[in-house]
């Protein structure tokens, strides 16, 4: 049997985790709303879907932020790379749709 105090503490942590997960989903949705607008702008003006210089800058920036926040910079970079690849995929789809 779990001590009621431990169970209550665990429940509190889990509630915080649930709230953070919800906030992350909403923040990602907002980020993708913005990147969709960027994709439309890029497609409209025939700009490439990817911007390697911007991506490199963002990765370095995020690594520094992660380090300052005591988060593994390698994890942060993997996370951002996943998002970048998804954004580029969306930008390519937007460009293809505007050509049709």
C-alpha positions as CSV (number, residue, x, y, z in Angstrom):
1,X,0.0,0.0,0.0
2,X,1.3,3.4,-0.9
3,X,1.6,6.0,1.9
4,X,-1.3,8.6,1.3
5,X,1.2,11.5,1.6
6,X,3.4,9.9,-1.1
7,X,0.3,9.2,-3.3
8,X,-0.8,12.9,-2.9
9,X,2.7,14.2,-3.8
10,X,2.8,11.9,-6.8
11,X,-0.6,13.1,-7.9
12,X,0.5,16.7,-7.6
13,X,3.5,16.1,-9.8
14,X,1.4,14.2,-12.3
15,X,-1.1,17.1,-12.5
16,X,1.8,19.5,-13.1
17,X,3.1,17.3,-15.9
18,X,-0.4,17.1,-17.5
19,X,-0.6,20.9,-17.4
20,X,2.8,21.3,-18.9
21,X,2.0,18.8,-21.7
22,X,-1.2,20.7,-22.5
23,X,0.8,24.0,-22.6
24,X,3.4,22.3,-24.9
25,X,0.7,21.2,-27.3
26,X,-0.8,24.7,-27.4
27,X,2.6,26.3,-27.9
28,X,3.5,23.9,-30.7
29,X,0.2,24.6,-32.4
30,X,0.9,28.4,-32.2
31,X,4.4,27.8,-33.5
32,X,3.1,25.8,-36.5
33,X,0.5,28.5,-37.2
34,X,3.3,31.0,-37.5
35,X,5.5,28.7,-39.6
36,X,2.6,28.0,-41.9
37,X,2.4,31.8,-42.5
38,X,6.1,31.8,-43.2
39,X,5.6,28.9,-45.7
40,X,2.8,30.7,-47.5
41,X,5.1,33.8,-47.8
42,X,8.0,31.8,-49.0
43,X,5.9,30.0,-51.6
44,X,4.3,33.3,-52.8
45,X,7.7,34.8,-53.4
46,X,9.4,31.6,-54.6
47,X,11.8,31.4,-51.7
48,X,13.2,28.0,-50.8
49,X,11.3,25.9,-48.1
50,X,14.5,25.5,-46.1
51,X,16.9,28.1,-44.7
52,X,20.0,26.3,-43.5
53,X,21.6,29.5,-42.1
54,X,18.5,30.2,-40.0
55,X,18.2,26.6,-38.9
56,X,21.8,26.5,-37.8
57,X,21.4,29.7,-35.8
58,X,18.2,28.4,-34.2
59,X,19.9,25.1,-33.2
60,X,22.8,26.9,-31.6
61,X,20.4,29.4,-29.9
62,X,18.3,26.5,-28.5
63,X,21.4,24.6,-27.3
64,X,22.4,27.7,-25.3
65,X,18.9,28.1,-23.9
66,X,18.8,24.4,-23.0
67,X,22.2,24.6,-21.2
68,X,21.1,27.7,-19.3
69,X,17.9,25.8,-18.3
70,X,19.8,22.7,-17.2
71,X,18.3,20.7,-20.1
72,X,20.4,18.3,-22.1
73,X,21.4,20.4,-25.2
74,X,21.6,17.3,-27.3
75,X,18.0,16.5,-26.5
76,X,17.0,20.1,-27.3
77,X,18.8,19.9,-30.6
78,X,17.1,16.6,-31.5
79,X,13.7,18.1,-30.6
80,X,14.3,21.2,-32.7
81,X,15.6,19.2,-35.6
82,X,12.4,17.1,-35.6
83,X,10.3,20.3,-35.6
84,X,12.5,21.9,-38.4
85,X,12.1,18.8,-40.6
86,X,8.3,18.9,-40.1
87,X,8.2,22.6,-40.9
88,X,10.2,22.1,-44.1
89,X,7.8,19.3,-45.1
90,X,4.9,21.6,-44.6
91,X,6.6,24.4,-46.5
92,X,7.2,22.0,-49.4
93,X,3.6,21.0,-49.4
94,X,2.4,24.7,-49.4
95,X,4.7,25.5,-52.3
96,X,3.4,22.5,-54.2
97,X,-0.2,23.5,-53.5
98,X,0.4,27.0,-54.7
99,X,1.9,25.7,-58.0
100,X,-1.2,23.7,-58.8
